[in-house]
Amino acid sequence: MQPLSAGVVGTGYVGLATGACLAYVGHQVICLDKDQHRVASLEEGRVPFYEPGLAELIARSAGRLRFAGTEKLTEVVGEADLLFVAVGTPQGQDGSADLSEVAYAARGIGRALGGSMPREHPLVVVNKSTVPVGGIYYVSQLVSEGKNEAGSEGAEFRVASNPEFLREGSAVHDSLFPDRVVVGADSREALDVLRALYSPIVEQSFPTEWDPRPKVAVPFVPTDLASAEMIKYAANAFLATKISFINEVANLCELVGADVSEVAYGIGLDDRIGSRSLSAGLGWGGSCFPKDVAALRATARELGHETPLLDAAVAVNDRQRAQVIHKLHQDLHVLEGKRVALLGLSFKPNTDDLRGAPSLTLATSLTSLGATVLGYDPVAGKAAARLAPDIRVVFDPYEALSGTHAAVVVTEWEEVRGLDPKKAASLMREPKLIVDGRNALDAYASRDAGLLYRGFGRGNVGG
Ligand code: NAD
């Protein structure tokens, strides 16, 4: 393998995992961020967010991985073969993707290019941020504008789109052992650079003790720019719809007395369906699904096209959230004056990310109904204490349960799954209601311990 020199703009979950993995497999990588505190903590070996295995991967890549502020951009565009853009694309007011961070980064790359010496080969600017179809042309235009602003023709560039599919909580694994690598490119040159960059991952030829499974080549999917961008949105929209589908089935299970966990297992064995993303509960959230589904619907709206399936996926998801309140009402009758614990606050286990976390909206609804909300999370507690004034955050799950009338399982952390139901029952106040928003607890053991268990779509064990 010929090691390449790569830069990454943005050291969030995606940029940092990408940079660390590329360095780990043998490339020279420099990760840049505009946030100087973030850069300083990375230089000291501290990862500024919770992502299992990432600090270790960074440590193992020492010598090939560097960190710097964006003031180093001119230097980087002068020496790198390619430069990734991995900055945030949050949801804008109207649901569409807010591309301001991408725009700012692209213009900055252009200015740096304008100020750099002519290169032997064009710089490949690779967009990894999730952007609507056509976003890469916007990037390309802004890089050109930045070059013009710098008042110099500067070095040439090409563009590519390389959407990211990693999941927070397993970002290291997903980056080293992805299901596929998708690359949309505007030219043979850009495609060849990305093919070379990813070859150790595609061929699984890098040395690792990371994963004991037999190495299987990873599909490399070269495609056009628009299709690459669409693949990302279609993947997330499909997964969100799949979860909404099983939630629809869960609601029917409650009515007919079936257990959705059994049903999901039974249908998931069909290869055409597959067993993943079939967990019923309070629905999808997080930093990607809600904003990506919203952005896809916004694109369709802009084009005068209707998306009834996606609209339904969102409606079902909203209804699942409302179901939590409904289930609390059913057994507590009024929420005014009641104490309710939220078990798990991050949007899913193994991350401290609270973006789009159901805990936040649930806490707001509960406090508006007069309940006192306590919250526990093994990792995201401190961040929640800063971000969510509606939640009284405690750092022990049993302290959260103490004196509460009800608890909602929001995030299925191991620490939450492993709670001792007898101890929980001894600490809680009547009616000792557990609303299991992830169907994560043992319904029968909970019942036997004296808890009033309510899952989602679990028929006879509490719908
Ligand atoms: P993030 O918010 O965690 O990180 C973004 C980083 O970019 C921050 O550190 C910020 O300081 C930095 N940044 C912003 N503008 C900059 C600039 N001009 N120059 C240098 N640094 C700058 O974002 P993320 O979760 O890593 O997501 C990045 C992109 O990847 C988004 O488009 C997202 O939709 C997509 N994505 C995210 C995930 C995920 O699980 N988080 C998965 C797949 C795709």
Boltz pocket constraint, residues with backbone or C-beta under 6 A from the ligand:
constraints:
  - pocket:
      binder: B
      contacts: [[A, 9], [A, 10], [A, 11], [A, 12], [A, 13], [A, 14], [A, 15], [A, 32], [A, 33], [A, 34], [A, 35], [A, 38], [A, 70], [A, 86], [A, 87], [A, 88], [A, 89], [A, 101], [A, 104], [A, 105], [A, 108], [A, 128], [A, 129], [A, 130], [A, 131], [A, 164], [A, 165], [A, 166], [A, 167], [A, 168], [A, 287], [A, 288]]
      max_distance: 6.0
